[in-house]
Amino acid sequence: MRWYGKLLGFIAGALLFRPNPLFGAVIGLLLGHAFDSDWFRLGKDLPYRELGVTRDATDAEIDLAYRRLMSQYHPDKVAGAAPELRAQAEKKARQINAAYDRIKTLRKR
C-alpha cells in the first residue's frame, strides 16, 4: 500500500492553508489518497479496451482475445493487399501487442 502521497498531501495542505492548517491538511490528505489510489490516471483501462476485455477478465480470456485479434489483424494476412491496408494492419498489430504486453506487465506486479 502506498502512503507517500498521503503524507506529502498532508504536509502541503497544511502549509498552503496557513489560516486553517487542519482544514488544509485534511484536504491534502484526501488528494494524496486519490493519487495513491491512481484516481487521476485516466488511461489505465486502455490496454483492456484495446483487446476488448474488462479489467476483471482472466488470463485465459486475455490470451484468447489477443490471439483472436492478432489472427484478424496480422500483417501477413494482408500480404497481397494494397500498401495502405498493410500499413493499417501493421499499426493495429503494434497496438494489440503493446496492449497485451502492458496487461501482462500490470498483472505481474
C-alpha positions as CSV (number, residue, x, y, z in Angstrom):
1,M,0.0,0.0,0.0
2,R,1.4,3.4,-1.0
3,W,1.4,6.1,1.6
4,Y,3.8,8.8,0.4
5,G,1.1,10.7,-1.5
6,K,-1.0,11.0,1.7
7,L,2.0,12.2,3.7
8,L,3.0,14.8,1.1
9,G,-0.6,15.9,0.6
10,F,-1.0,16.3,4.4
11,I,2.2,18.5,4.7
12,A,1.5,20.5,1.5
13,G,-2.1,21.1,2.5
14,A,-1.2,22.3,6.0
15,L,1.4,24.7,4.6
16,L,-0.8,26.1,1.8
17,F,-3.8,26.7,4.0
18,R,-2.0,28.6,6.8
19,P,-5.1,30.4,8.2
20,N,-6.6,27.0,8.9
21,P,-3.9,24.3,8.7
22,L,-6.1,21.5,9.9
23,F,-8.5,22.1,7.1
24,G,-5.7,22.2,4.6
25,A,-4.1,19.0,6.0
26,V,-7.4,17.1,5.6
27,I,-7.8,18.3,2.0
28,G,-4.2,17.4,1.3
29,L,-4.7,14.0,2.8
30,L,-7.7,13.3,0.6
31,L,-5.9,14.4,-2.5
32,G,-2.8,12.3,-1.5
33,H,-5.1,9.3,-1.1
34,A,-6.6,9.9,-4.5
35,F,-3.1,10.0,-6.1
36,D,-2.1,6.9,-4.2
37,S,-5.2,5.1,-5.4
38,D,-4.5,6.1,-9.1
39,W,-7.8,8.0,-9.4
40,F,-6.1,10.5,-11.7
41,R,-4.6,8.0,-14.1
42,L,-7.2,8.3,-16.8
43,G,-5.9,5.8,-19.4
44,K,-5.5,2.8,-17.1
45,D,-8.3,0.8,-18.8
46,L,-6.9,1.5,-22.3
47,P,-5.0,-1.8,-22.8
48,Y,-8.0,-3.8,-21.7
49,R,-10.3,-1.8,-24.0
50,E,-7.8,-2.3,-26.9
51,L,-8.2,-6.1,-26.5
52,G,-12.0,-5.9,-25.9
53,V,-11.9,-7.3,-22.4
54,T,-12.6,-6.0,-18.9
55,R,-10.2,-5.5,-16.1
56,D,-11.5,-8.5,-14.3
57,A,-11.0,-10.8,-17.2
58,T,-9.0,-14.0,-16.5
59,D,-5.6,-14.6,-18.1
60,A,-7.1,-17.2,-20.4
61,E,-9.7,-14.7,-21.6
62,I,-7.0,-12.1,-22.3
63,D,-4.9,-14.7,-24.1
64,L,-7.9,-15.7,-26.2
65,A,-8.7,-12.1,-27.1
66,Y,-5.1,-11.4,-28.0
67,R,-4.9,-14.5,-30.3
68,R,-8.2,-13.7,-32.0
69,L,-7.3,-10.1,-32.7
70,M,-3.8,-11.0,-33.9
71,S,-5.2,-13.6,-36.3
72,Q,-7.5,-11.0,-37.6
73,Y,-5.0,-8.1,-37.9
74,H,-1.7,-9.8,-38.5
75,P,0.1,-8.1,-41.4
76,D,0.8,-11.4,-43.1
77,K,-2.9,-11.9,-43.6
78,V,-3.0,-8.9,-45.9
79,A,0.3,-9.5,-47.6
80,G,-1.2,-9.2,-51.1
81,A,-3.3,-6.2,-50.3
82,A,-2.7,-2.5,-51.0
83,P,0.2,-0.9,-49.2
84,E,-2.1,1.4,-47.1
85,L,-4.1,-1.6,-45.9
86,R,-0.9,-3.4,-44.9
87,A,0.3,-0.3,-43.1
88,Q,-3.0,-0.1,-41.2
89,A,-2.7,-3.8,-40.3
90,E,0.8,-3.3,-39.0
91,K,-0.3,-0.3,-36.9
92,K,-3.2,-2.2,-35.4
93,A,-0.9,-5.3,-34.7
94,R,1.6,-3.0,-32.9
95,Q,-1.3,-1.5,-30.8
96,I,-2.5,-5.0,-29.9
97,N,0.9,-6.2,-29.0
98,A,1.6,-3.1,-26.8
99,A,-1.8,-3.6,-25.0
100,Y,-1.1,-7.2,-24.4
101,D,2.4,-6.5,-23.1
102,R,1.1,-3.7,-20.8
103,I,-1.6,-6.0,-19.4
104,K,1.0,-8.8,-18.7
105,T,3.3,-6.3,-17.0
106,L,0.5,-4.9,-14.9
107,R,-0.6,-8.4,-13.8
108,K,3.0,-9.4,-12.8
109,R,3.0,-6.8,-10.0
